[in-house]
Amino acid sequence: MPEKAIFKIALDKAMAQCSYREFCCDDIHNKLSLWGVDNSDSEKIIAILVSENFINEPRYAAAFVRDKFKYNKWGKVKIAAHLRAKKLPTDIIKSALDSIDNELYSKLLRGLIEGHRKSFKAKNQYDLKAKLLRYGLSKGFESNLVYDILNEME
């Protein structure tokens, strides 16, 4: 197959994928390399997708933050780590995380901790607090916020 035909097929396929779901540049770059597209063509395809607004990283970051917070109940630390792994710029990550309402964020964490408090078996109050702290941290919430909520619940 001629080089030009492979480029056109890969571009059309990438446009089709981006039209039904949000992707970042890193996701598309990985897909293109899986499809056997070389790096120079990948960069050209990504540039076309960005210029035609098929890829919009601030929009992607906002959707990612909203979904992971609402459905997976992740904290800002875990969400930011996943966005950094996708090579998104820090300012885009920060602005997307700032869209989370702080009151709703605290309420979610409090609800998660209270829900799991009943299911943990602990020898004493200290052990229970340690298990709840580890749980809150594993969900990606900031340690100082988890500490504050645990201290309020005592």
C-alpha positions in Angstrom: 0.0 0.0 0.0 1.4 3.4 -0.8 2.6 5.7 2.0 -0.1 8.3 1.2 -2.9 5.7 1.4 -1.7 4.5 4.8 -1.6 8.1 6.1 -5.2 8.8 4.8 -6.6 5.5 6.3 -4.9 6.2 9.7 -6.2 9.8 9.7 -9.7 8.7 8.9 -9.6 6.0 11.5 -8.3 8.5 14.2 -10.9 11.1 13.2 -13.6 8.4 13.6 -12.4 7.4 17.0 -12.0 11.0 18.2 -15.5 11.9 17.0 -17.2 9.5 19.4 -15.0 9.7 22.5 -12.4 12.2 24.0 -8.8 11.3 23.5 -5.6 13.2 24.4 -2.6 13.4 22.1 -0.7 10.6 23.9 -3.7 8.2 23.5 -3.8 8.8 19.8 0.0 8.6 19.4 -0.1 5.2 21.1 -3.0 4.1 18.8 -1.2 5.2 15.7 2.0 3.4 16.7 -0.1 0.2 17.3 -1.5 0.6 13.8 2.0 0.8 12.4 2.1 4.5 11.5 5.6 5.9 11.8 6.5 8.9 14.1 6.6 11.6 11.5 3.2 10.7 10.1 1.8 10.4 13.7 2.9 13.9 14.4 1.2 15.2 11.2 -2.0 13.3 12.0 -2.1 14.6 15.6 -1.5 18.2 14.3 -4.4 17.8 11.9 -6.6 16.4 14.7 -5.7 19.3 17.0 -6.2 22.0 14.4 -9.7 20.6 13.5 -10.6 20.3 17.2 -10.9 16.5 17.2 -8.4 16.5 20.0 -8.7 19.2 22.7 -6.6 18.5 25.7 -8.3 21.0 28.1 -11.7 19.4 27.1 -10.2 15.9 27.6 -8.8 16.8 31.0 -12.1 18.3 32.2 -14.1 15.2 31.0 -11.5 12.9 32.6 -11.6 14.7 36.0 -15.4 14.9 35.9 -15.8 11.2 35.2 -13.2 9.8 37.6 -14.5 12.0 40.4 -18.2 11.3 39.8 -18.1 7.6 38.8 -14.9 6.2 40.2 -14.9 8.4 43.3 -11.2 9.3 42.9 -9.4 12.1 44.7 -7.4 14.9 43.1 -4.0 13.2 43.7 -5.0 10.0 41.8 -6.6 11.9 39.0 -3.6 14.2 38.6 -1.2 11.2 38.5 -3.2 9.6 35.7 -3.3 12.8 33.7 0.4 13.3 34.2 0.9 9.7 32.9 -0.9 10.8 29.8 1.7 13.6 29.4 -0.8 16.5 29.8 0.6 19.9 30.7 0.5 20.9 34.4 -1.5 24.0 33.8 -4.3 22.0 32.0 -4.3 19.5 34.8 -4.5 22.2 37.4 -7.4 24.0 35.7 -9.3 20.8 35.3 -8.9 19.9 38.9 -10.0 23.3 40.0 -13.4 22.6 38.5 -14.2 20.2 41.3 -16.3 21.9 44.0 -14.5 21.7 47.3 -17.6 21.2 49.4 -18.7 18.3 47.2 -15.2 16.9 47.3 -15.1 16.8 51.1 -18.6 15.4 51.2 -17.6 12.6 48.9 -14.6 11.7 51.0 -16.7 11.8 54.2 -19.3 9.5 52.6 -16.6 7.0 51.4 -15.0 6.9 54.9 -18.3 6.5 56.7 -19.4 3.8 54.3 -16.2 1.8 54.8 -16.0 2.4 58.5 -18.7 -0.2 59.0 -17.0 -2.9 56.9 -13.5 -2.7 58.5 -12.8 -4.9 61.4 -10.3 -3.4 63.8 -8.8 -4.3 67.2 -9.0 -0.7 68.5 -9.7 2.8 67.4 -6.1 3.5 66.4 -6.2 0.5 64.0 -9.5 1.5 62.5 -8.2 5.0 61.9 -5.1 3.7 60.2 -7.1 1.5 57.9 -9.5 4.3 57.0 -6.5 6.6 56.4 -4.9 4.1 54.0 -8.3 3.7 52.3 -8.7 7.4 51.8 -5.1 7.7 50.5 -5.6 4.8 48.1 -8.6 6.6 46.6 -6.3 9.5 45.8 -7.4 12.0 48.4 -5.0 14.4 50.1 -3.6 13.2 53.4 -4.4 16.4 55.3 -8.1 16.2 54.2 -8.3 12.6 55.2 -6.8 13.4 58.6 -9.2 16.3 59.2 -12.3 14.1 58.4 -11.1 11.2 60.5 -10.4 13.6 63.5 -13.9 15.1 63.0 -15.5 11.7 63.1 -14.0 10.7 66.5 
